[in-house]
Amino acid sequence: MVALSGQISAASRLLHLSQPAVTAQVRQLERDCGRPLLVRTARGVQVNEAGRALLEYAQRLHQLLEQAALAVAGEEALEGELVLAASTTVASYVVPELLASFLQVHRGLQVRLEVGNTAQVLGWVADGNVPLGLVEGHARAARIRLERYLEDELVPVVSSRAPEELLRIRTVDALQGVPLIWREPGSGTRAVLERALRKAGVRRGLQAGDLQLGSTEAIKGAVALGLGVGFLSRWSIQEELVSGRFQRLAIPGLRVDRAFSWVLPVDAPSGLAGHFLRHARAVPPQR
């Protein structure tokens, strides 16, 4: 949990233990392994190479134990419909892998995934319409809890065939005079990007030539046509960067970090949603 959350304090909350207790267990584990497993940083902790190797084995063991528990339970195997909600980027690039690993263990379940922007997902969980959500960005709302899950970054990209004015962007000031491709208001992506641009000194709202589009796929399509600079989740553009269709812009002083977070009701989700959440915590998707 320390490795996945990136913070001892966050792991202690999830494990219902004190921070000193979690720190002591991590140190004992490192002594047992005979080497450090975590690198301490100003923002928390990160696993080193040995820690990543151990984490992969731990996740595989957890999945194997789930399979064993299902085999022993027999008639107690899970059944029914798993209901989830997710914001658009997460629904496209994170949830399918989670569902694949979960359904490999718990076969025969039905799944219903409601997709909306971050504000909508927060509202659905708060109102009790869905028991569990997963969103991008930083947001708060009454009657819910947010639990940090996966790290992400919004990457500025343009088409490799874009006009030269886009391909030559090297400074934050250059973003003032070129078209930007935004997500719609209410999107977690939009809110995170606006805060990061203000922090970097980019004082601009919507301008002539800008686009506001309602999904990651729509933004990717507009970027591919050379219509402007898009800020896209690094989870969503792996293929485009590897193939050379998109070019990442290196802009010193601008980094748009964010996280994917679980949206939870005040009480911990139970039933299928609770089972799925425990599985997802133990076996997160890898990118």
TORGUZA-736464 format. One record per residue (C-alpha): residue number from 1; residue in one letter; x, y, z. Coordinates in steps of 0.1 Angstrom, whole numbers, plus 5000, padded with zeros to 4 digits. Layout:
# TORGUZA-736464
+-----+---------+------+------+------+
: num : residuo :    u :    v :    w :
+-----+---------+------+------+------+
: NUM :       A :    X :    Y :    Z :
...
+-----+---------+------+------+------+
***
This chain:
# TORGUZA-736464
+-----+---------+------+------+------+
: num : residuo :    u :    v :    w :
+-----+---------+------+------+------+
:   1 :       M : 5000 : 5000 : 5000 :
:   2 :       V : 5029 : 5024 : 5006 :
:   3 :       A : 5042 : 5016 : 4971 :
:   4 :       L : 5009 : 5021 : 4955 :
:   5 :       S : 4998 : 5053 : 4973 :
:   6 :       G : 5033 : 5069 : 4973 :
:   7 :       Q : 5029 : 5081 : 5009 :
:   8 :       I : 5033 : 5064 : 5042 :
:   9 :       S : 5006 : 5086 : 5056 :
:  10 :       A : 4981 : 5075 : 5029 :
:  11 :       A : 4990 : 5039 : 5034 :
:  12 :       S : 4985 : 5041 : 5071 :
:  13 :       R : 4950 : 5055 : 5066 :
:  14 :       L : 4941 : 5027 : 5041 :
:  15 :       L : 4955 : 5000 : 5065 :
:  16 :       H : 4940 : 5016 : 5096 :
:  17 :       L : 4974 : 5017 : 5112 :
:  18 :       S : 4995 : 5045 : 5127 :
:  19 :       Q : 5023 : 5060 : 5106 :
:  20 :       P : 5050 : 5048 : 5130 :
:  21 :       A : 5037 : 5012 : 5127 :
:  22 :       V : 5037 : 5013 : 5089 :
:  23 :       T : 5072 : 5028 : 5089 :
:  24 :       A : 5084 : 5001 : 5113 :
:  25 :       Q : 5070 : 4974 : 5091 :
:  26 :       V : 5086 : 4988 : 5060 :
:  27 :       R : 5120 : 4990 : 5077 :
:  28 :       Q : 5116 : 4954 : 5089 :
:  29 :       L : 5107 : 4943 : 5054 :
:  30 :       E : 5138 : 4961 : 5040 :
:  31 :       R : 5160 : 4944 : 5066 :
:  32 :       D : 5145 : 4910 : 5057 :
:  33 :       C : 5152 : 4917 : 5020 :
:  34 :       G : 5187 : 4929 : 5028 :
:  35 :       R : 5183 : 4961 : 5007 :
:  36 :       P : 5163 : 4993 : 5004 :
:  37 :       L : 5129 : 4990 : 4986 :
:  38 :       L : 5118 : 5026 : 4987 :
:  39 :       V : 5133 : 5060 : 4978 :
:  40 :       R : 5123 : 5089 : 5000 :
:  41 :       T : 5114 : 5121 : 4982 :
:  42 :       A : 5101 : 5155 : 4991 :
:  43 :       R : 5067 : 5144 : 4978 :
:  44 :       G : 5066 : 5110 : 4995 :
:  45 :       V : 5082 : 5077 : 4986 :
:  46 :       Q : 5088 : 5057 : 4954 :
:  47 :       V : 5097 : 5021 : 4949 :
:  48 :       N : 5132 : 5015 : 4935 :
:  49 :       E : 5141 : 4986 : 4912 :
:  50 :       A : 5141 : 4960 : 4940 :
:  51 :       G : 5108 : 4974 : 4953 :
:  52 :       R : 5092 : 4972 : 4919 :
:  53 :       A : 5102 : 4936 : 4916 :
:  54 :       L : 5088 : 4927 : 4950 :
:  55 :       L : 5056 : 4946 : 4943 :
:  56 :       E : 5050 : 4926 : 4912 :
:  57 :       Y : 5054 : 4893 : 4930 :
:  58 :       A : 5031 : 4906 : 4958 :
:  59 :       Q : 5004 : 4915 : 4933 :
:  60 :       R : 5006 : 4882 : 4916 :
:  61 :       L : 5004 : 4864 : 4950 :
:  62 :       H : 4974 : 4884 : 4959 :
:  63 :       Q : 4956 : 4874 : 4926 :
:  64 :       L : 4965 : 4838 : 4932 :
:  65 :       L : 4951 : 4839 : 4967 :
:  66 :       E : 4919 : 4854 : 4954 :
:  67 :       Q : 4916 : 4825 : 4929 :
:  68 :       A : 4923 : 4800 : 4957 :
:  69 :       A : 4896 : 4816 : 4979 :
:  70 :       L : 4871 : 4814 : 4950 :
:  71 :       A : 4879 : 4777 : 4944 :
:  72 :       V : 4875 : 4769 : 4981 :
:  73 :       A : 4843 : 4790 : 4985 :
:  74 :       G : 4825 : 4770 : 4958 :
:  75 :       E : 4789 : 4780 : 4961 :
:  76 :       E : 4799 : 4813 : 4976 :
:  77 :       A : 4813 : 4825 : 4944 :
:  78 :       L : 4804 : 4861 : 4935 :
:  79 :       E : 4774 : 4867 : 4913 :
:  80 :       G : 4752 : 4895 : 4902 :
:  81 :       E : 4760 : 4929 : 4885 :
:  82 :       L : 4790 : 4950 : 4893 :
:  83 :       V : 4781 : 4987 : 4889 :
:  84 :       L : 4808 : 5014 : 4886 :
:  85 :       A : 4812 : 5049 : 4874 :
:  86 :       A : 4843 : 5065 : 4858 :
:  87 :       S : 4853 : 5097 : 4841 :
:  88 :       T : 4860 : 5094 : 4804 :
:  89 :       T : 4898 : 5090 : 4803 :
:  90 :       V : 4898 : 5065 : 4832 :
:  91 :       A : 4869 : 5046 : 4816 :
:  92 :       S : 4888 : 5042 : 4784 :
:  93 :       Y : 4924 : 5035 : 4796 :
:  94 :       V : 4923 : 5022 : 4832 :
:  95 :       V : 4890 : 5005 : 4839 :
:  96 :       P : 4892 : 4979 : 4811 :
:  97 :       E : 4924 : 4964 : 4824 :
:  98 :       L : 4910 : 4963 : 4860 :
:  99 :       L : 4879 : 4946 : 4848 :
: 100 :       A : 4899 : 4920 : 4828 :
: 101 :       S : 4920 : 4910 : 4858 :
: 102 :       F : 4889 : 4910 : 4881 :
: 103 :       L : 4868 : 4889 : 4858 :
: 104 :       Q : 4896 : 4864 : 4853 :
: 105 :       V : 4891 : 4855 : 4889 :
: 106 :       H : 4854 : 4861 : 4892 :
: 107 :       R : 4839 : 4848 : 4860 :
: 108 :       G : 4803 : 4851 : 4850 :
: 109 :       L : 4796 : 4885 : 4866 :
: 110 :       Q : 4776 : 4912 : 4848 :
: 111 :       V : 4792 : 4947 : 4846 :
: 112 :       R : 4776 : 4981 : 4841 :
: 113 :       L : 4800 : 5011 : 4838 :
: 114 :       E : 4785 : 5046 : 4838 :
: 115 :       V : 4807 : 5072 : 4821 :
: 116 :       G : 4806 : 5109 : 4827 :
: 117 :       N : 4829 : 5138 : 4835 :
: 118 :       T : 4844 : 5141 : 4870 :
: 119 :       A : 4816 : 5163 : 4884 :
: 120 :       Q : 4790 : 5138 : 4872 :
: 121 :       V : 4807 : 5108 : 4888 :
: 122 :       L : 4811 : 5127 : 4921 :
: 123 :       G : 4774 : 5134 : 4920 :
: 124 :       W : 4764 : 5098 : 4912 :
: 125 :       V : 4783 : 5084 : 4941 :
: 126 :       A : 4772 : 5111 : 4965 :
: 127 :       D : 4735 : 5105 : 4955 :
: 128 :       G : 4739 : 5068 : 4959 :
: 129 :       N : 4732 : 5060 : 4923 :
: 130 :       V : 4765 : 5040 : 4920 :
: 131 :       P : 4785 : 5025 : 4948 :
: 132 :       L : 4820 : 5033 : 4935 :
: 133 :       G : 4836 : 5057 : 4911 :
: 134 :       L : 4871 : 5064 : 4896 :
: 135 :       V : 4879 : 5099 : 4884 :
: 136 :       E : 4908 : 5120 : 4872 :
: 137 :       G : 4918 : 5154 : 4886 :
: 138 :       H : 4915 : 5169 : 4920 :
: 139 :       A : 4880 : 5176 : 4933 :
: 140 :       R : 4861 : 5177 : 4965 :
: 141 :       A : 4824 : 5172 : 4972 :
: 142 :       A : 4801 : 5167 : 5001 :
: 143 :       R : 4790 : 5131 : 5012 :
: 144 :       I : 4820 : 5113 : 4995 :
: 145 :       R : 4856 : 5105 : 5001 :
: 146 :       L : 4884 : 5106 : 4976 :
: 147 :       E : 4913 : 5080 : 4977 :
: 148 :       R : 4944 : 5086 : 4956 :
: 149 :       Y : 4950 : 5056 : 4934 :
: 150 :       L : 4973 : 5061 : 4903 :
: 151 :       E : 4997 : 5088 : 4893 :
: 152 :       D : 4992 : 5106 : 4859 :
: 153 :       E : 5005 : 5135 : 4839 :
: 154 :       L : 4988 : 5157 : 4813 :
: 155 :       V : 5013 : 5158 : 4785 :
: 156 :       P : 5014 : 5187 : 4759 :
: 157 :       V : 5014 : 5171 : 4724 :
: 158 :       V : 5009 : 5182 : 4688 :
: 159 :       S : 5007 : 5163 : 4656 :
: 160 :       S : 5041 : 5154 : 4640 :
: 161 :       R : 5026 : 5171 : 4609 :
: 162 :       A : 5014 : 5202 : 4627 :
: 163 :       P : 5022 : 5237 : 4614 :
: 164 :       E : 5057 : 5249 : 4623 :
: 165 :       E : 5044 : 5274 : 4649 :
: 166 :       L : 5032 : 5245 : 4670 :
: 167 :       L : 5062 : 5223 : 4665 :
: 168 :       R : 5085 : 5251 : 4676 :
: 169 :       I : 5069 : 5257 : 4710 :
: 170 :       R : 5095 : 5256 : 4737 :
: 171 :       T : 5083 : 5281 : 4763 :
: 172 :       V : 5052 : 5287 : 4784 :
: 173 :       D : 5049 : 5322 : 4768 :
: 174 :       A : 5046 : 5306 : 4734 :
: 175 :       L : 5013 : 5290 : 4745 :
: 176 :       Q : 4997 : 5325 : 4747 :
: 177 :       G : 4995 : 5328 : 4709 :
: 178 :       V : 4986 : 5293 : 4697 :
: 179 :       P : 4953 : 5274 : 4696 :
: 180 :       L : 4947 : 5251 : 4727 :
: 181 :       I : 4924 : 5222 : 4728 :
: 182 :       W : 4905 : 5221 : 4761 :
: 183 :       R : 4882 : 5196 : 4777 :
: 184 :       E : 4847 : 5209 : 4786 :
: 185 :       P : 4839 : 5228 : 4818 :
: 186 :       G : 4833 : 5204 : 4847 :
: 187 :       S : 4859 : 5180 : 4835 :
: 188 :       G : 4886 : 5171 : 4860 :
: 189 :       T : 4912 : 5174 : 4832 :
: 190 :       R : 4901 : 5210 : 4825 :
: 191 :       A : 4904 : 5220 : 4861 :
: 192 :       V : 4938 : 5205 : 4867 :
: 193 :       L : 4952 : 5220 : 4834 :
: 194 :       E : 4938 : 5255 : 4843 :
: 195 :       R : 4955 : 5254 : 4877 :
: 196 :       A : 4989 : 5242 : 4862 :
: 197 :       L : 4989 : 5269 : 4835 :
: 198 :       R : 4982 : 5297 : 4860 :
: 199 :       K : 5010 : 5283 : 4882 :
: 200 :       A : 5033 : 5284 : 4853 :
: 201 :       G : 5024 : 5320 : 4845 :
: 202 :       V : 5001 : 5314 : 4815 :
: 203 :       R : 4973 : 5339 : 4819 :
: 204 :       R : 4948 : 5331 : 4792 :
: 205 :       G : 4913 : 5320 : 4789 :
: 206 :       L : 4895 : 5308 : 4758 :
: 207 :       Q : 4908 : 5326 : 4727 :
: 208 :       A : 4899 : 5326 : 4690 :
: 209 :       G : 4909 : 5293 : 4675 :
: 210 :       D : 4907 : 5273 : 4707 :
: 211 :       L : 4885 : 5242 : 4709 :
: 212 :       Q : 4865 : 5227 : 4737 :
: 213 :       L : 4859 : 5190 : 4732 :
: 214 :       G : 4840 : 5165 : 4754 :
: 215 :       S : 4863 : 5135 : 4753 :
: 216 :       T : 4899 : 5124 : 4752 :
: 217 :       E : 4893 : 5107 : 4718 :
: 218 :       A : 4879 : 5139 : 4704 :
: 219 :       I : 4910 : 5158 : 4715 :
: 220 :       K : 4933 : 5131 : 4701 :
: 221 :       G : 4915 : 5135 : 4667 :
: 222 :       A : 4918 : 5173 : 4668 :
: 223 :       V : 4955 : 5170 : 4676 :
: 224 :       A : 4961 : 5145 : 4648 :
: 225 :       L : 4946 : 5171 : 4624 :
: 226 :       G : 4970 : 5198 : 4636 :
: 227 :       L : 4943 : 5220 : 4651 :
: 228 :       G : 4963 : 5229 : 4682 :
: 229 :       V : 4981 : 5218 : 4713 :
: 230 :       G : 4963 : 5192 : 4733 :
: 231 :       F : 4971 : 5182 : 4769 :
: 232 :       L : 4965 : 5144 : 4772 :
: 233 :       S : 4969 : 5118 : 4798 :
: 234 :       R : 5001 : 5099 : 4794 :
: 235 :       W : 4980 : 5067 : 4798 :
: 236 :       S : 4961 : 5076 : 4766 :
: 237 :       I : 4989 : 5084 : 4741 :
: 238 :       Q : 5014 : 5056 : 4744 :
: 239 :       E : 5007 : 5043 : 4709 :
: 240 :       E : 5007 : 5077 : 4693 :
: 241 :       L : 5041 : 5086 : 4708 :
: 242 :       V : 5057 : 5053 : 4699 :
: 243 :       S : 5044 : 5054 : 4663 :
: 244 :       G : 5055 : 5090 : 4659 :
: 245 :       R : 5021 : 5104 : 4652 :
: 246 :       F : 5023 : 5128 : 4681 :
: 247 :       Q : 5052 : 5148 : 4693 :
: 248 :       R : 5056 : 5157 : 4730 :
: 249 :       L : 5064 : 5194 : 4736 :
: 250 :       A : 5093 : 5199 : 4760 :
: 251 :       I : 5082 : 5231 : 4779 :
: 252 :       P : 5105 : 5240 : 4809 :
: 253 :       G : 5085 : 5252 : 4839 :
: 254 :       L : 5053 : 5234 : 4829 :
: 255 :       R : 5045 : 5200 : 4843 :
: 256 :       V : 5008 : 5190 : 4848 :
: 257 :       D : 5007 : 5162 : 4874 :
: 258 :       R : 4975 : 5148 : 4887 :
: 259 :       A : 4961 : 5115 : 4901 :
: 260 :       F : 4933 : 5091 : 4894 :
: 261 :       S : 4913 : 5087 : 4926 :
: 262 :       W : 4886 : 5065 : 4939 :
: 263 :       V : 4853 : 5081 : 4947 :
: 264 :       L : 4839 : 5064 : 4978 :
: 265 :       P : 4807 : 5068 : 4999 :
: 266 :       V : 4812 : 5078 : 5035 :
: 267 :       D : 4808 : 5041 : 5044 :
: 268 :       A : 4831 : 5016 : 5027 :
: 269 :       P : 4815 : 5000 : 4996 :
: 270 :       S : 4803 : 4965 : 5002 :
: 271 :       G : 4792 : 4936 : 4980 :
: 272 :       L : 4806 : 4934 : 4945 :
: 273 :       A : 4819 : 4970 : 4946 :
: 274 :       G : 4838 : 4963 : 4978 :
: 275 :       H : 4854 : 4931 : 4963 :
: 276 :       F : 4863 : 4950 : 4931 :
: 277 :       L : 4879 : 4979 : 4951 :
: 278 :       R : 4901 : 4955 : 4972 :
: 279 :       H : 4912 : 4937 : 4940 :
: 280 :       A : 4920 : 4970 : 4922 :
: 281 :       R : 4941 : 4982 : 4952 :
: 282 :       A : 4961 : 4950 : 4952 :
: 283 :       V : 4965 : 4946 : 4914 :
: 284 :       P : 4966 : 4981 : 4898 :
: 285 :       P : 4971 : 4984 : 4860 :
: 286 :       Q : 5006 : 4990 : 4848 :
: 287 :       R : 5017 : 5016 : 4823 :
+-----+---------+------+------+------+
***
